[in-house]
């Protein structure tokens, strides 16, 4: 019976995440109804299993897992690293799969990592971060090709005064595109903004952005378009494709279930 509980909770979590990922990809939005259904179902199934087969310590670990996962999700949201749907997905995973469902799955890595045993959502999250790194190599190659082809500097004007750390983050997450394309492609987010320092149209400060947000996008694009039309900046600006994080989270869940904890496996391999 416990095998069935584990399998149902895992299938439910994957089903909700697949739908949420599809919705996020198509519209960059996920209706709150998804989480309003996911959360209570996840909580009910997990609590029912713990009541039948768990102990007091299991309930305490369940609560601890939810608190830690929620704190990290909220921190990532307010720092701009996560969207609202991403944070809610992580919290729902803490309700549905606080521990690795070892009764139904066995990772190909051969063992369940200590983190997965008590904080399975963190394994899913770390796997998703590893998966997000993969597109970075394509972005680096694209920026190198742009620099070689255009024979122009990647950072212009007051952008040169930005910190090395901010420049590196922009290089790893974004690339230069025409403002017209940025305006047409609603899923692409600007990684720079301008600020007027005086009355002169040429007296502006170009700033790099690290965590673009939906609510600021249109205003930034309008400012960039106006500055380009006035000739105060060139047409190519920094932008990010804004890959929906829910997709790596969903893949991270599949990898965690069938392959295991990528980070733990890498660390174990290095140390042995």
Sine and cosine of phi, psi and omega as CSV:
sin_phi,cos_phi,sin_psi,cos_psi,sin_omega,cos_omega
0.00,0.00,-0.61,0.79,0.00,-1.00
-0.91,0.40,-0.51,0.86,0.07,-1.00
-0.88,0.47,-0.65,0.76,0.00,-1.00
-0.91,0.41,-0.68,0.73,0.04,-1.00
-0.84,0.55,-0.76,0.65,-0.01,-1.00
-0.87,0.49,-0.70,0.72,-0.03,-1.00
-0.91,0.41,-0.67,0.75,-0.01,-1.00
-0.92,0.40,-0.69,0.72,0.01,-1.00
-0.89,0.45,-0.65,0.76,0.01,-1.00
-0.92,0.39,-0.70,0.71,0.01,-1.00
-0.91,0.43,-0.64,0.77,0.02,-1.00
-0.90,0.44,-0.73,0.69,0.00,-1.00
-0.87,0.50,-0.70,0.71,-0.01,-1.00
-0.91,0.42,-0.64,0.77,-0.01,-1.00
-0.90,0.44,-0.73,0.68,0.02,-1.00
-0.90,0.44,-0.66,0.75,-0.01,-1.00
-0.93,0.36,-0.59,0.81,0.05,-1.00
-0.89,0.46,-0.71,0.70,0.04,-1.00
-0.90,0.44,-0.70,0.71,-0.01,-1.00
-0.89,0.46,-0.63,0.78,0.02,-1.00
-0.90,0.43,-0.68,0.74,0.03,-1.00
-0.88,0.47,-0.71,0.71,0.01,-1.00
-0.90,0.44,-0.66,0.75,0.00,-1.00
-0.91,0.42,-0.62,0.78,0.00,-1.00
-0.93,0.36,-0.65,0.76,-0.06,-1.00
-0.98,0.21,-0.62,0.78,-0.13,-0.99
-0.82,-0.58,-0.11,0.99,-0.11,-0.99
0.87,0.50,0.41,0.91,0.06,-1.00
-0.63,-0.77,0.50,-0.87,0.10,-1.00
-0.76,-0.65,0.85,-0.53,-0.02,-1.00
-0.88,0.48,0.68,-0.73,-0.01,-1.00
-0.88,0.48,-0.32,0.95,0.04,-1.00
-0.86,0.52,-0.54,0.84,0.01,-1.00
-0.85,0.53,-0.74,0.67,-0.05,-1.00
-0.97,0.24,-0.50,0.86,0.03,-1.00
-0.92,0.38,-0.44,0.90,0.09,-1.00
-1.00,0.05,-0.68,0.74,-0.06,-1.00
-0.89,0.46,-0.76,0.65,-0.13,-0.99
-0.86,0.50,-0.81,0.58,-0.03,-1.00
-0.92,0.40,-0.59,0.81,0.04,-1.00
-0.90,0.43,-0.68,0.73,0.01,-1.00
-0.89,0.46,-0.72,0.70,0.00,-1.00
-0.88,0.47,-0.70,0.71,-0.04,-1.00
-0.90,0.44,-0.71,0.71,-0.02,-1.00
-0.92,0.40,-0.67,0.74,-0.03,-1.00
-0.93,0.38,-0.70,0.72,0.01,-1.00
-0.90,0.43,-0.64,0.77,0.02,-1.00
-0.88,0.48,-0.68,0.74,0.02,-1.00
-0.91,0.41,-0.65,0.76,-0.01,-1.00
-0.93,0.38,-0.58,0.81,0.03,-1.00
-0.91,0.41,-0.58,0.81,-0.04,-1.00
-0.99,0.13,-0.61,0.80,-0.16,-0.99
-0.79,-0.61,-0.12,0.99,-0.08,-1.00
-0.99,-0.11,-0.14,-0.99,0.01,-1.00
-0.73,-0.68,0.03,-1.00,0.02,-1.00
-0.88,0.48,-0.65,0.76,0.00,-1.00
-0.90,0.44,-0.56,0.83,0.05,-1.00
-0.91,0.42,-0.64,0.76,0.05,-1.00
-0.89,0.45,-0.65,0.76,0.01,-1.00
-0.91,0.42,-0.66,0.75,0.04,-1.00
-0.91,0.41,-0.58,0.82,0.05,-1.00
-0.88,0.48,-0.75,0.67,0.03,-1.00
-0.89,0.45,-0.66,0.75,0.00,-1.00
-0.90,0.44,-0.67,0.75,0.01,-1.00
-0.88,0.48,-0.70,0.71,-0.01,-1.00
-0.91,0.41,-0.66,0.75,-0.02,-1.00
-0.90,0.43,-0.74,0.67,-0.02,-1.00
-0.90,0.44,-0.72,0.69,-0.01,-1.00
-0.89,0.46,-0.69,0.73,0.00,-1.00
-0.90,0.43,-0.65,0.76,0.00,-1.00
-0.89,0.46,-0.69,0.73,0.01,-1.00
-0.92,0.39,-0.65,0.76,0.01,-1.00
-0.89,0.46,-0.70,0.72,0.01,-1.00
-0.92,0.40,-0.66,0.75,0.02,-1.00
-0.88,0.48,-0.69,0.72,0.03,-1.00
-0.90,0.43,-0.59,0.80,0.01,-1.00
-0.91,0.41,-0.76,0.65,-0.06,-1.00
-0.96,0.27,-0.32,0.95,0.08,-1.00
-1.00,0.08,-0.15,0.99,0.02,-1.00
1.00,-0.04,0.01,1.00,-0.02,-1.00
-0.98,0.18,-0.34,0.94,-0.03,-1.00
-0.78,-0.63,0.51,-0.86,0.19,-0.98
-1.00,0.05,0.11,-0.99,-0.01,-1.00
-0.88,0.47,-0.68,0.73,-0.01,-1.00
-0.91,0.42,-0.62,0.79,0.02,-1.00
-0.88,0.47,-0.69,0.72,0.00,-1.00
-0.90,0.43,-0.68,0.73,0.00,-1.00
-0.91,0.41,-0.60,0.80,0.03,-1.00
-0.89,0.46,-0.69,0.73,-0.01,-1.00
-0.91,0.42,-0.64,0.77,0.01,-1.00
-0.93,0.37,-0.61,0.79,0.05,-1.00
-0.92,0.40,-0.58,0.81,0.06,-1.00
-0.90,0.43,-0.57,0.82,0.05,-1.00
-0.91,0.41,-0.50,0.87,0.05,-1.00
-0.98,0.21,-0.59,0.80,-0.08,-1.00
-1.00,0.07,-0.68,0.74,-0.10,-1.00
-0.72,-0.70,0.94,0.34,0.00,-1.00
-0.93,0.38,-0.53,0.85,-0.01,-1.00
-0.82,-0.57,0.43,-0.90,0.03,-1.00
-0.86,0.51,0.79,-0.62,-0.04,-1.00
-0.97,0.25,0.96,0.29,-0.14,-0.99
-0.94,0.35,-0.26,0.96,0.03,-1.00
-0.97,0.26,-0.36,0.93,-0.04,-1.00
-0.91,-0.41,-0.34,0.94,-0.09,-1.00
-0.74,-0.67,0.44,-0.90,0.14,-0.99
-0.69,-0.72,0.88,-0.47,-0.05,-1.00
-0.92,0.39,0.56,-0.83,0.02,-1.00
-0.91,0.42,-0.31,0.95,0.03,-1.00
-0.92,0.39,-0.30,0.95,0.08,-1.00
0.98,-0.21,-0.39,0.92,0.00,-1.00
-0.49,-0.87,0.40,-0.92,0.04,-1.00
-1.00,0.00,0.81,-0.59,-0.04,-1.00
-0.92,0.40,0.43,-0.90,0.03,-1.00
-0.83,0.55,-0.59,0.80,0.02,-1.00
-0.91,0.43,-0.70,0.72,-0.03,-1.00
-0.89,0.45,-0.48,0.87,-0.05,-1.00
-0.93,0.36,-0.48,0.88,-0.04,-1.00
-0.82,-0.58,-0.31,0.95,-0.01,-1.00
-0.65,-0.76,0.89,0.46,-0.07,-1.00
-0.86,0.51,-0.60,0.80,0.04,-1.00
-0.86,0.52,-0.49,0.87,0.03,-1.00
-0.95,0.32,-0.51,0.86,0.11,-0.99
-0.92,0.39,-0.69,0.73,0.05,-1.00
-0.87,0.50,-0.69,0.73,-0.01,-1.00
-0.91,0.42,-0.72,0.69,-0.01,-1.00
-0.90,0.43,-0.61,0.80,0.08,-1.00
-0.89,0.46,-0.66,0.75,-0.02,-1.00
-0.91,0.40,-0.58,0.82,0.03,-1.00
-0.90,0.43,-0.66,0.75,0.05,-1.00
-0.87,0.50,-0.67,0.74,-0.02,-1.00
-0.92,0.39,-0.53,0.85,0.01,-1.00
-0.93,0.37,-0.47,0.88,-0.04,-1.00
-0.92,0.40,-0.48,0.88,-0.07,-1.00
-0.82,0.57,-0.75,0.67,0.00,-1.00
-0.90,0.43,-0.28,0.96,-0.02,-1.00
-0.86,0.50,-0.61,0.79,-0.01,-1.00
-0.90,0.45,-0.62,0.78,0.05,-1.00
-0.91,0.42,-0.65,0.76,0.01,-1.00
-0.91,0.42,-0.66,0.75,0.02,-1.00
-0.88,0.48,-0.70,0.71,0.02,-1.00
-0.90,0.44,-0.63,0.78,0.01,-1.00
-0.90,0.43,-0.68,0.74,0.02,-1.00
-0.91,0.41,-0.63,0.77,0.04,-1.00
-0.90,0.44,-0.66,0.75,0.01,-1.00
-0.91,0.41,-0.65,0.76,0.02,-1.00
-0.89,0.46,-0.69,0.72,0.00,-1.00
-0.90,0.44,-0.66,0.75,-0.02,-1.00
-0.94,0.34,-0.65,0.76,-0.06,-1.00
-0.96,0.27,-0.69,0.72,-0.09,-1.00
-1.00,0.08,-0.36,0.93,-0.06,-1.00
0.84,0.54,0.59,0.81,-0.01,-1.00
-0.85,-0.53,0.32,-0.95,0.04,-1.00
-0.97,0.26,0.60,-0.80,0.01,-1.00
-0.95,0.30,-0.58,0.81,-0.01,-1.00
-0.92,-0.38,0.79,-0.62,-0.12,-0.99
-0.87,-0.50,0.39,-0.92,0.08,-1.00
0.84,0.54,-0.70,-0.71,-0.04,-1.00
-0.95,0.31,-0.14,0.99,0.09,-1.00
-0.88,0.47,-0.45,0.89,0.00,-1.00
-0.89,0.45,-0.39,0.92,-0.04,-1.00
-1.00,0.06,-0.09,1.00,0.01,-1.00
-0.93,0.37,0.35,-0.94,-0.02,-1.00
-0.91,0.41,0.42,-0.91,0.03,-1.00
-0.87,0.49,-0.65,0.76,-0.01,-1.00
-0.87,0.49,-0.69,0.73,0.00,-1.00
-0.92,0.39,-0.64,0.77,0.04,-1.00
-0.89,0.46,-0.67,0.74,-0.01,-1.00
-0.90,0.44,-0.68,0.73,0.01,-1.00
-0.89,0.46,-0.65,0.76,0.03,-1.00
-0.92,0.39,-0.65,0.76,0.02,-1.00
-0.89,0.45,-0.53,0.85,-0.06,-1.00
-1.00,0.06,-0.30,0.95,-0.09,-1.00
-0.88,-0.47,-0.18,0.98,-0.07,-1.00
-0.59,-0.81,0.05,-1.00,0.01,-1.00
-0.49,-0.87,0.16,-0.99,-0.05,-1.00
-1.00,0.02,0.76,-0.65,0.07,-1.00
-0.65,-0.76,0.38,-0.93,0.07,-1.00
-0.89,0.45,0.54,-0.84,-0.01,-1.00
-0.88,0.48,-0.57,0.82,0.01,-1.00
-0.86,0.51,-0.69,0.73,0.02,-1.00
-0.92,0.38,-0.62,0.78,0.05,-1.00
-0.87,0.49,-0.64,0.77,-0.02,-1.00
-0.94,0.33,-0.60,0.80,-0.04,-1.00
-0.96,0.26,-0.62,0.78,-0.06,-1.00
-1.00,0.00,1.00,-0.09,-0.12,-0.99
-0.91,0.42,-0.35,0.94,-0.03,-1.00
-1.00,0.04,-0.01,1.00,0.06,-1.00
-0.99,-0.16,0.73,-0.68,-0.12,-0.99
-0.92,-0.39,0.66,-0.75,0.04,-1.00
-0.92,0.38,0.64,-0.76,0.07,-1.00
-0.94,-0.33,0.30,0.96,0.11,-0.99
-0.52,-0.85,0.38,-0.93,0.01,-1.00
-0.60,-0.80,0.24,-0.97,0.04,-1.00
-0.83,-0.56,0.47,-0.88,0.01,-1.00
-0.69,-0.72,0.82,-0.57,0.01,-1.00
-0.97,0.24,0.77,-0.64,-0.05,-1.00
-0.98,-0.19,-0.20,0.98,-0.01,-1.00
-0.35,-0.94,-0.24,-0.97,-0.02,-1.00
-0.98,0.21,-0.42,0.91,-0.03,-1.00
-0.96,0.30,0.64,-0.77,0.02,-1.00
-0.92,0.40,-0.41,0.91,-0.01,-1.00
-1.00,0.04,-0.15,0.99,-0.03,-1.00
-1.00,-0.02,0.97,0.22,-0.04,-1.00
-0.77,-0.64,0.34,-0.94,0.07,-1.00
-0.89,-0.47,0.83,-0.56,0.04,-1.00
-1.00,-0.08,0.85,-0.53,-0.06,-1.00
-0.91,-0.41,0.58,-0.81,0.08,-1.00
-1.00,0.01,0.60,-0.80,0.02,-1.00
-0.92,-0.40,0.58,-0.82,-0.03,-1.00
-0.97,-0.23,-0.72,0.70,-0.05,-1.00
-0.87,-0.50,1.00,0.05,0.01,-1.00
-0.92,0.39,0.57,-0.82,-0.02,-1.00
-0.80,-0.60,0.49,-0.87,-0.06,-1.00
-0.85,0.53,-0.68,0.74,-0.12,-0.99
-0.92,0.39,-0.34,0.94,-0.02,-1.00
-0.98,-0.19,-0.14,0.99,-0.19,-0.98
-0.86,0.51,-0.81,0.58,-0.12,-0.99
-0.89,0.46,-0.63,0.78,0.01,-1.00
-0.90,0.43,-0.66,0.75,0.02,-1.00
-0.91,0.42,-0.71,0.71,0.00,-1.00
-0.88,0.48,-0.65,0.76,0.03,-1.00
-0.89,0.46,-0.65,0.76,0.00,-1.00
-0.92,0.40,-0.67,0.74,0.02,-1.00
-0.90,0.43,-0.66,0.75,-0.01,-1.00
-0.90,0.43,-0.67,0.74,0.02,-1.00
-0.91,0.42,-0.67,0.74,0.00,-1.00
-0.91,0.41,-0.61,0.79,0.03,-1.00
-0.93,0.37,-0.63,0.78,0.02,-1.00
-0.90,0.43,-0.55,0.83,0.03,-1.00
-0.98,0.18,-0.18,0.98,0.00,-1.00
0.99,0.13,0.20,0.98,-0.02,-1.00
-0.99,0.14,-0.37,0.93,0.12,-0.99
-0.72,-0.69,0.33,-0.95,0.05,-1.00
-0.98,0.18,0.20,-0.98,-0.16,-0.99
-0.95,0.33,-0.54,0.84,-0.03,-1.00
-0.99,0.14,0.77,-0.64,-0.01,-1.00
-0.76,-0.65,0.27,-0.96,0.02,-1.00
-0.98,0.21,0.70,-0.71,0.02,-1.00
-0.50,-0.87,0.31,-0.95,-0.01,-1.00
-0.81,-0.59,0.65,-0.76,0.02,-1.00
-0.92,0.39,-0.27,0.96,0.07,-1.00
0.86,0.51,0.82,0.57,0.02,-1.00
-0.86,0.51,0.80,-0.60,0.03,-1.00
-0.85,0.52,0.84,-0.54,-0.06,-1.00
-0.93,0.38,-0.36,0.93,-0.01,-1.00
-0.90,0.43,-0.48,0.88,0.02,-1.00
-0.92,0.40,-0.78,0.63,0.08,-1.00
-0.88,0.48,-0.55,0.83,0.03,-1.00
-0.90,0.43,-0.67,0.74,0.02,-1.00
-0.90,0.43,-0.72,0.70,0.04,-1.00
-0.91,0.42,-0.59,0.80,0.03,-1.00
-0.88,0.48,-0.57,0.82,0.06,-1.00
-0.92,0.40,-0.72,0.69,0.00,-1.00
-0.88,0.48,-0.70,0.71,0.02,-1.00
-0.89,0.45,-0.67,0.74,-0.01,-1.00
-0.89,0.45,-0.62,0.78,-0.02,-1.00
-0.94,0.34,-0.69,0.72,-0.16,-0.99
-0.98,-0.19,-0.48,0.88,-0.01,-1.00
-0.96,-0.29,-0.61,0.79,0.00,-1.00
0.90,-0.44,-0.33,-0.94,-0.05,-1.00
-1.00,0.04,0.95,-0.30,-0.07,-1.00
-0.88,0.48,-0.73,0.68,-0.05,-1.00
-0.89,0.46,-0.72,0.69,0.00,-1.00
-0.89,0.46,-0.64,0.77,0.01,-1.00
-0.90,0.44,-0.66,0.75,0.02,-1.00
-0.91,0.41,-0.69,0.73,0.00,-1.00
-0.91,0.42,-0.69,0.73,0.02,-1.00
-0.89,0.46,-0.63,0.77,0.00,-1.00
-0.90,0.43,-0.66,0.75,-0.02,-1.00
-0.93,0.38,-0.63,0.78,-0.10,-1.00
-0.99,0.14,-0.27,0.96,-0.03,-1.00
-0.98,-0.21,0.00,0.00,0.00,0.00
